[in-house]
Amino acid sequence: MIEDLTTDPVPGGSMLLVEFDPASQWINASLTIAAGWLKQGGKVSYNLFTQTPDDIRSKLSRLGVSVESLEKEDKLRIQDWYTATLGLKSSEKYSQESLKAADLNIVFSRQVMREPPDPNWLRIADNISTFARFNDERSWVEYLLTRNFPAQKLRKSTNLAGLIRGFHSDSVYKQLEAAADGIIDFKLEEVAEETRTMIRIRSMRDAHFDSHWHQVKIGDNFEVTLDK
């Protein structure tokens, strides 16, 4: 979907920040993007903050993804951050036990930043605004800027990180936007008593792009596509 609005491929290692209205179709769009990447032979790490792992599996299956076999082949990783937000311990193979920036700094320095580069991975985080519930603003932004974002670049993976529009201070948006290689907007509009989701690429450092707003359409299986 993103590359439908670019004239060049998005380079591996790119960090794309997605700023979305809460009621927009960003979550379904992120799953559509994940399903498309998997069907083309790539690998996906889906980091969920606002949905259960079983919800993600069900939605990906609905989009035609062979979830069980891809997980066994380690081509699909469901990274569970959601359970930790409930104060519970996850039973998932891939999970985080804490969303505290101090704990995550240790995890990333010891493990993640030592992983070998692999440009076949697409890494999606559905809602990094969740960090604000467990950390002061400076701590979680510093974690992203000094640990999370650099780790993705070192691993040469393509990354999409969702951030709620209009929820944080202006400083948060400016710092994260400055560190991102591209900024994508999802907004909800009301037109003739109907709502519709619009998408645009606001900026992209390393690819030519269409900066116009485009409406998206939702399929019967909740696949999100551009309405051209």
N, C-alpha and C positions, 0 to 999 in steps of 0.2 A: 504493500500500500504506500509506504513512504517513497520507494523508488519509482512509483507511478508519477510522482511529482518532481523527480529529478531527471536530468539528462545524463548524469554520470552515476556509476555505482557508488554507494556510500562506502568509503574505505574501511577496512577492518581496523579495529581499535577505536572506532569513533564512539564518543559518548554523546547520546542524544537525549536532551531533556524535554519531556512532554508535560506541558502545563495544561491541565484539563479542568473543565467545570465538573463538579461532582455528579450531576445528573446527565452528563454527556455519555456517549458510547465508547469512551476510552477503554474500559475494561474488556468489552467485547472485541474492540479493535485490536487490543494487545494479544488476545487469544487467536484472532484471525491471522495476525502476523506470525505468531508462533507456529500455528498449524501450517501455514504456507511455507515457512522455513524448513520445517520437518519433512514435508512432502517433497521438497527439493533436495533432500539428502543431508541437510545441515543438522546441527545439534542445538538444543534449547535448554537453558536453565531458567525456569520461571520462578521468580521470587515473589511469593504472595504474602501480602500484609493484611488484606481485607477480606479474604476468602479462605475457605477450608481447602485442604488438598484434594478431598474427594469432589468438591465442587469443580475444581480445575480439571480433574480427570474426566468428569462427566461432560463438561463443556468442550474439551478437546476431542473426546470421542464423538460428540455430536457434529463436529467439524470434519470428521473422517480420519482422525488420527488413531493409529493402533497403539494406544497408550501403554498397555501392559508390555508388549514386545519391545517398544522403544525404551522403556525404563530398564528392562532386562539387558538391553544392548548398551546401556549408558549413553543413549542419544537424547534422552529426555530426563531432566532432573527437576523434580518438584521441590523447591526450596521453601520449607515451612517456617515463616516468621510469625504467622498469624497465631499459632498456638501459644507462643510466648507472650503475646499481648493479653491473653486470658489468664496469665499466671500459671500455666500448666506446662507439663513436659511433653514434647512431641514424640510420637512413635515413628515418625518418618525417618528414612535413611539420611536425608539431608534436611537439617533444621538448625535454627539458632535458639539458644536457651535464654538469651538476654538481648534486649534492644538498647541497653545502656552503652553509650559511646566508649566509655573506659574499657568495658569488656570486649567490645567489638574491635577496638584498636589492637588488643592482644591477639585475638583470633586472626585478624588480617596480617599482622606482622609475622606471626609464626607459621601460618598455613597458606592463605590465599595468595600472598605476594610471591610465594615460592613456586606456584604452579607454572608449568611450561606454557609458552604461547600456543594458542590454537585458534586460528581465525574462523574455523567452522562453527564456533559457538555463537549463538545469539543469547544475550542475557537480558531478561526483562524484569523490572521491578514495578509491580502494579501501583504502589502508592508509598513513596518515601516520606510523604508528609507525616506518616505514622511515627517517625522518630521524634517528632515534636511533643508527643504525649509522654515520653520517657526521659527527655533530656532538655536542658536549657538550650536556647537557640545557638549560642556559640559552640557548644560541645558537639551537637550533631552535624552542624555545617562543617566544622573542622574535621570531623571523622570522614565525611564524604570527600572533602577536598584533599586530605592528606593520606587517606587509606583507600577508600572505596573507588573513587574515580581513577587514581593512578594504577591501582591493581588491574582494573579492566584494560587500561591501555597497555600495560605490560603483557597481559595475556592475549592481546591483539584481537579480542572478541568485539563484536558489535553490541552496543548497549542501548537500551531504552529504559529511562527512569521516569515514572509518572510522579508529578507534583501538583497538588491542588492549587488552582488559580485563586488569587485574592485572599488566601488564608494566612500567609506568613507576612513578616515585615518586608519592607522594600529591600532591606539589606540582604535578606536571604535570597531573594530572586536575583539580585544583581551579582552576588558572589557565585551562585550556581550557574547562572547564565554565562558569566565570564569564563567559567571553567569548561563549559560544554562546547562540543564541536558543532552542534546544531540544536535549534529550538523549534519545537512543533507545538501548535496550539490546537486544542479541542474545545469548542464552545457550543453552548446550547442556545438556539434562537427560537423565538416565537413568531410565527408568520401565519396570518389568517387563522388564528386560533389553533394552530398546530405547532408542535415543537419539532425541531430538526437539529441534528448535530452537524457542525461545520468543522473542517480541518484545514489548516494551512501550515506551510513551512515558513516560519518567521525569519530564520537565518540558517545558513549551512556554510561552514568554512571551506570544505574541500570538495564540494560538488555544486554544479549549477542547478538551480531549482526554480520551480514555479511558486511565487509567493502569494498567489491569489487564494481566497477562501473557496473551498469546494464542499458541497454537501455529500454526506455519506448515506448509503442505503443499507437496510438491515434485511437479510434473508430469513427464510423460514427457520433455518438452523442457527440464527443469530450471527451469521457471517457478515462482517462489515466490509463494504466495498465502496469505492468512489462512484458517485452518481455523475457520470460525465455527460 
